[in-house]
Amino acid sequence: MRSLARKMAEWSSAFSYGLMSSEEAEEFKKRLVDTVAVAVGALEEAPVKIARSLAEATASPELSATLWGTGRRGFVEQVAFANACAVRYLDFNDTYLSKEALHPSDMIPALVAAAEAVDADGRRLMEGMAVAYEVASRLADAFSVRSRGFDHVTYIAIGTAAGVSKVLGLEEDATENAINIAATIAPALRQTRAGEISMWKACAAANAAKDGLIAALLASRGMTGPSPVFEGKFGFFNVISKEPFDVELGRPLKVMENSIKNWPVEYHSMSAVEAAIRLRERLGALRAEDVESVEIKTFTVSYKIIVEDPEKWDPKTRETADHSLPYIVATALLDGDVWVESFRPERVLAGDVRSVMKRTRVEVEPEFDKVYPRGIPNRITVRLKDGRTATEESTYPPGHFMNPLSREGVERKFWRLARGRLKEELARDFLSGAWNLEKVDDVGSLMRKVRLL
């Protein structure tokens, strides 16, 4: 009986650009644009600059790739890590919800770095994206590592290894070894997302993707990995899941059930932002002293991730604030929007938002659990001291795969993040290339158009 890793390797090797529908290809182009946009918005943030400084010290003519925003190059491992830190920092990149929730575009910087290192073209990059998204998402369908205390980035490492193997053009045996290596080193503790959240939240997936990249590069040079990594005595099934599972790779590609974020918040709160903004539009400008109470009805997974911990009611870092449903809703009600500036220290610690949070109650609505993970329902009721009461509910916010952003919507997000940060003429050239990715001969030249002012 073939192993699960072998099954993944066989599917990856057989997949090609020609098997994509035009709709699937369009979604991958959207995700490249969206991924670069959210990275650009974070390029000057502290953990991103730390990672980039390390990568800049590793420049090498062999296996090098571009540090986004700078035009400078470094060793693919550190470049992939630094670029992925930028992608994740604002908590603004795409999301896949299933038994496990994850952010598949965390893998794109490693795939792009690999494509640059071996002079792969745009079609090869899209093939790698499809394989990476498929493997990571199907694993998320099969089992929740979160339920065992492990972080979802465990699947990011495995998906990246498969996707990079495709970009590198590896045969089945080498791809299987890459998956075996990645799955062995991938398991990461969920503590990353518990309590007061640190800078590492933005770096955990970057580290996992880097590990998946290195696993594939090692396998490309003949390194073998522990096998069978899922079924073995101390493999994934016996140590982590405690039960065997299977994955069915195929059609339609999972990118079609992947959602793009419209606001920079933990995805389970996305519909709460939409509901809160609608309430603000109905009730007019609000001051903290106008609010009598706020009641939020949410679903169990949301409650456990962005409500339950005491720190979510007293966030002190941006990383905790963008994972705090009470903070996110209070900010949306008071400001009429949630954007990058909503998580600056002065806003996170502001008295008006803290005042509204103290008058907020969050409860699980059992009926909402029946909708998740296909939908993310949140209902908000605001009572004002002048006697007015209003309620709004959202399940499929803008960008959700059931309510997808158009190409124009993705571009609007790109420019809101990029204008004033990127050299505009080069940014337009990047967009033109990204929307025609299947015609791009040199991925590196495309990424060097992403340049800070």
C-alpha positions in Angstrom: 0.0 0.0 0.0 1.5 3.4 -1.0 2.1 5.9 1.7 0.3 9.3 2.0 3.5 11.1 1.1 3.9 9.0 -2.0 0.3 9.8 -3.0 1.0 13.5 -2.7 4.2 13.1 -4.7 2.5 11.3 -7.5 -0.3 13.8 -7.8 2.2 16.7 -7.7 4.4 15.3 -10.4 1.4 14.6 -12.7 -0.1 18.1 -12.2 0.5 20.8 -14.9 -0.6 24.3 -15.8 -2.7 22.8 -18.6 -5.0 21.1 -16.0 -6.0 24.5 -14.5 -9.2 26.1 -15.4 -9.1 29.8 -16.4 -11.0 30.6 -13.2 -8.4 28.8 -11.1 -5.6 30.6 -12.9 -7.2 33.9 -12.3 -7.5 33.2 -8.5 -3.8 32.4 -8.3 -2.9 35.7 -10.0 -5.1 37.5 -7.5 -3.3 35.8 -4.7 0.1 36.8 -6.0 -1.0 40.5 -6.2 -2.7 40.3 -2.8 0.3 38.6 -1.2 2.7 41.3 -2.5 0.3 44.1 -1.4 0.1 42.9 2.2 3.9 42.4 2.3 4.4 46.0 1.0 2.3 47.3 3.8 4.6 45.7 6.4 8.0 46.2 4.9 9.0 48.8 7.4 7.7 47.0 10.5 10.2 45.9 13.2 10.2 42.1 12.8 10.2 42.4 9.0 13.2 44.7 9.1 15.0 42.3 11.5 14.5 39.3 9.1 15.5 41.4 6.1 18.7 42.5 7.7 19.7 38.9 8.2 18.8 38.0 4.6 20.8 40.9 3.3 23.9 39.5 4.9 23.6 36.2 3.0 23.9 37.4 -0.6 25.2 34.7 -2.9 25.2 34.4 -6.7 24.0 30.8 -6.4 20.5 30.1 -5.2 19.6 33.7 -4.6 16.4 35.6 -4.8 15.0 39.1 -4.4 14.1 40.8 -1.1 10.8 42.4 -1.9 10.9 46.2 -1.9 14.7 46.5 -2.1 15.9 45.0 -5.3 18.7 43.4 -3.3 19.3 39.6 -3.3 20.2 37.0 -0.7 20.2 33.2 -0.2 16.8 31.8 -1.0 16.3 30.4 2.6 16.6 33.8 4.3 14.9 35.7 1.5 11.9 33.4 1.7 11.7 33.9 5.5 12.0 37.7 5.3 9.5 38.1 2.5 7.0 35.7 4.2 7.4 37.7 7.5 6.2 40.7 5.6 3.3 38.8 4.0 2.0 37.6 7.4 2.8 40.6 9.7 -0.4 42.6 9.1 -2.6 39.5 9.4 -4.0 40.6 6.0 -3.3 37.6 3.7 -5.6 35.0 2.4 -7.4 32.3 4.5 -8.6 28.8 4.1 -11.1 27.5 6.7 -11.8 23.8 7.4 -11.0 21.5 10.3 -7.8 23.5 10.5 -7.6 27.2 9.5 -4.5 28.4 7.7 -3.2 31.1 5.4 -2.0 29.4 2.1 -0.3 32.5 0.7 2.3 32.2 3.5 3.8 29.7 1.1 4.1 32.1 -1.9 7.3 33.8 -0.9 9.1 30.5 -0.7 7.7 29.4 -4.1 8.7 32.7 -5.7 12.2 32.5 -4.2 12.6 28.9 -5.6 11.3 30.1 -9.0 13.9 32.9 -9.0 16.7 30.6 -7.9 16.2 28.2 -10.8 15.0 30.7 -13.4 11.5 29.2 -13.6 8.8 31.0 -15.5 5.4 32.2 -14.5 3.6 29.0 -15.5 6.0 26.9 -13.3 5.3 29.3 -10.4 1.6 28.9 -10.9 2.0 25.1 -10.9 3.9 25.3 -7.6 1.2 27.5 -6.1 -1.5 25.0 -7.1 0.3 22.1 -5.6 1.2 23.9 -2.4 -2.3 25.2 -1.9 -3.8 21.8 -2.7 -1.6 19.8 -0.3 -1.9 22.2 2.6 -5.6 22.7 2.2 -6.4 19.1 1.9 -4.4 18.3 5.0 -6.5 21.0 6.7 -9.6 19.3 5.6 -8.4 16.0 7.0 -7.4 16.8 10.6 -7.1 19.8 13.0 -3.6 19.9 14.4 -4.8 22.8 16.6 -6.9 20.2 18.6 -3.6 18.5 19.6 -1.8 21.7 20.6 0.1 22.1 17.3 0.0 25.2 15.1 -1.5 25.2 11.6 1.9 26.2 10.1 2.7 22.5 10.4 0.7 22.1 7.2 2.4 25.1 5.6 5.8 23.4 5.8 4.4 20.3 4.1 2.5 22.2 1.4 5.6 24.3 0.7 7.8 21.3 0.3 5.4 19.8 -2.3 5.0 23.2 -4.1 8.7 24.0 -4.2 9.4 20.4 -5.5 7.0 21.2 -8.4 8.8 24.5 -9.1 12.1 22.8 -9.1 10.8 20.1 -11.4 11.6 17.2 -9.1 10.6 13.6 -9.9 8.3 11.6 -7.7 11.0 10.0 -5.5 12.6 13.4 -4.7 9.2 15.0 -4.1 8.3 12.2 -1.7 11.6 12.8 0.2 11.0 16.5 0.4 7.5 15.9 1.9 9.0 13.3 4.3 11.7 15.8 5.5 9.2 18.6 5.9 6.6 16.6 7.7 9.3 15.5 10.2 10.5 19.0 11.1 7.2 20.8 10.6 5.3 20.3 13.9 5.1 23.7 15.7 3.5 24.5 19.0 0.2 26.4 19.1 1.6 28.6 21.9 2.4 31.0 19.1 -1.3 32.1 19.1 -2.1 31.8 22.8 -2.1 34.5 25.5 -0.3 37.8 24.8 0.8 37.3 21.2 4.4 38.2 20.2 6.2 39.2 17.1 6.7 35.5 16.3 3.1 35.2 15.2 4.2 36.9 12.0 7.2 34.7 11.6 5.9 31.2 12.5 4.5 30.5 9.0 7.5 32.1 7.4 9.7 29.7 9.3 7.6 26.7 8.3 7.7 27.8 4.6 11.4 28.2 4.8 11.7 24.7 6.3 9.6 23.3 3.4 11.8 25.2 0.9 15.0 23.8 2.4 13.5 20.3 2.5 12.8 20.4 -1.2 16.3 21.9 -2.0 17.9 19.1 0.0 15.8 16.5 -1.7 16.8 17.9 -5.1 20.4 17.1 -4.2 19.7 13.6 -3.1 18.8 13.9 0.6 16.4 11.2 1.8 13.8 11.7 4.5 12.2 9.5 7.2 9.7 7.2 5.7 6.8 6.5 6.1 6.5 9.9 7.7 2.7 9.7 8.3 2.2 6.0 8.9 5.5 5.1 10.8 5.9 4.0 14.4 6.8 7.6 15.4 5.1 9.2 12.5 2.4 11.9 12.2 -0.5 9.5 12.7 0.8 7.9 15.9 2.4 11.0 17.5 0.1 14.0 16.4 -3.2 13.0 15.0 -3.5 9.7 17.0 -5.6 8.5 14.1 -4.9 7.8 10.4 -6.5 9.9 7.7 -6.4 10.2 3.9 -6.4 13.2 1.6 -8.1 13.4 -1.8 -6.1 15.7 -4.1 -7.8 16.9 -7.2 -10.6 19.0 -8.7 -11.8 21.6 -8.2 -8.6 23.1 -6.9 -8.9 24.3 -3.3 -8.0 27.8 -4.3 -11.6 28.2 -5.3 -12.6 27.9 -1.6 -9.9 30.2 -0.4 -10.8 33.7 0.9 -9.0 37.1 0.5 -9.1 39.4 3.5 -10.8 42.8 3.1 -9.6 44.1 6.5 -6.4 43.3 8.4 -7.8 41.2 11.1 -8.0 37.5 12.2 -10.3 36.0 9.6 -13.0 34.8 12.0 -13.7 38.4 12.9 -14.0 39.6 9.2 -17.8 39.4 9.2 -17.9 41.2 12.6 -16.0 44.1 11.0 -18.6 44.2 8.2 -21.5 44.1 10.7 -19.9 46.8 12.9 -19.3 49.1 9.9 -22.9 48.7 8.8 -24.0 49.6 12.4 -21.8 52.7 12.3 -23.4 53.7 9.0 -26.9 53.3 10.5 -26.2 55.0 13.8 -23.9 57.7 12.7 -20.6 58.8 14.3 -20.2 57.3 17.7 -18.3 58.3 20.8 -17.5 55.8 23.6 -19.8 57.7 25.9 -22.7 57.2 23.5 -22.5 53.4 23.9 -24.6 51.6 26.6 -23.6 48.0 25.6 -22.4 45.9 22.7 -23.5 42.2 22.4 -21.7 39.9 20.0 -22.9 36.5 19.0 -20.2 34.3 17.4 -19.3 30.7 16.8 -17.2 28.3 19.0 -14.0 28.4 16.9 -14.0 32.2 16.8 -14.6 32.3 20.6 -11.7 30.0 21.4 -9.2 31.8 19.1 -10.1 35.5 19.5 -12.2 35.9 22.6 -11.5 33.3 25.3 -8.0 34.3 26.5 -8.0 37.1 29.1 -5.3 38.9 27.0 -7.9 39.3 24.2 -9.8 41.7 26.5 -6.7 43.7 27.3 -4.5 43.7 24.2 -1.1 45.3 24.6 0.5 44.4 21.2 -0.8 44.7 17.7 -0.4 41.0 17.4 -2.9 40.5 20.2 -5.2 43.3 19.1 -5.8 41.9 15.6 -6.7 38.6 17.3 -9.1 40.3 19.7 -12.8 40.3 18.7 -13.8 42.8 21.4 -11.0 45.2 20.2 -11.8 44.8 16.5 -15.5 45.4 16.9 -15.0 48.4 19.3 -12.6 50.0 16.8 -14.8 49.5 13.9 -17.8 51.0 15.7 -15.8 54.1 16.8 -13.7 54.7 13.7 -16.0 53.4 10.9 -13.2 51.3 9.5 -10.4 48.9 10.5 -7.1 49.4 8.7 -3.4 49.1 9.3 -3.4 52.3 11.5 -6.0 50.6 13.8 -3.3 48.6 15.4 -0.7 51.3 16.1 0.2 51.3 19.9 -1.6 54.6 20.5 -4.9 53.2 19.1 -4.6 49.8 20.8 -4.2 51.5 24.2 -6.6 54.4 23.7 -9.2 55.0 26.4 -12.3 55.3 24.2 -11.8 51.8 22.6 -11.1 50.3 26.1 -14.2 51.9 27.4 -16.4 50.3 24.7 -14.7 46.9 25.3 -15.6 47.0 28.9 -19.3 47.3 27.9 -19.0 44.4 25.4 -20.3 40.9 25.9 -19.5 37.9 23.6 -21.4 34.7 23.6 -21.4 31.6 21.4 -24.6 31.1 19.2 -25.0 27.3 18.7 -26.8 27.9 15.4 -23.7 29.6 14.1 -21.6 26.5 14.7 -23.7 24.7 12.1 -22.6 27.3 9.5 -18.9 27.2 10.2 -16.5 26.6 8.4 -18.3 27.3 5.2 -19.5 30.6 6.6 -18.2 32.8 9.5 -21.4 34.3 11.1 -21.2 37.1 13.6 -24.1 39.2 14.9 -23.7 42.5 16.7 -26.3 44.4 18.7 -25.5 47.9 19.9 -27.5 49.7 22.5 -27.0 53.5 22.8 -27.7 55.6 25.9 -30.2 57.7 23.9 -32.4 54.5 23.7 -31.6 53.5 20.1 -30.8 49.8 19.4 -29.5 48.3 16.2 -28.4 44.8 15.1 -26.4 43.7 12.1 -25.3 40.2 11.0 -22.8 39.0 8.4 -21.7 35.5 7.3 -19.9 36.0 3.9 -18.0 39.3 4.1 -16.3 40.8 1.1 -13.4 38.6 -0.1 -15.0 35.4 1.3 -15.0 32.7 -1.4 -18.8 32.9 -1.5 -18.5 36.7 -2.0 -15.1 37.0 -3.8 -13.2 40.1 -4.6 -13.0 40.9 -8.2 -9.6 41.7 -9.9 -10.5 45.4 -9.4 -11.2 44.8 -5.7 -7.8 43.2 -5.3 -6.2 46.1 -7.1 -7.9 48.6 -4.9 -6.5 46.8 -1.8 -3.1 46.7 -3.5 -3.0 50.4 -4.1 -4.3 51.4 -0.7 -1.3 49.5 0.8 1.2 50.4 -1.9 0.6 54.0 -2.8 3.1 56.2 -1.2 5.3 53.2 -0.4 6.2 51.8 -3.9 7.6 53.4 -7.0 4.3 53.8 -8.8 5.5 53.2 -12.4 7.3 50.0 -11.4 4.3 48.9 -9.3 2.1 49.3 -12.4 4.6 47.2 -14.4 4.4 44.5 -11.6 0.6 44.4 -11.8 0.7 44.1 -15.5 3.1 41.1 -15.3 1.2 39.5 -12.4 -2.1 39.6 -14.3 -0.3 37.9 -17.2 1.8 35.6 -15.1 1.5 32.7 -17.5 3.4 34.8 -20.0 6.2 35.8 -17.6 9.6 34.3 -18.6 11.6 35.5 -15.6 9.9 35.6 -12.2 12.9 37.5 -10.7 12.6 40.4 -13.0 8.9 40.7 -12.1 9.6 40.7 -8.4 12.3 43.4 -8.8 9.6 45.8 -9.9 8.3 45.8 -6.3 10.5 48.7 -5.0 10.1 51.0 -2.1 10.4 54.7 -2.6 
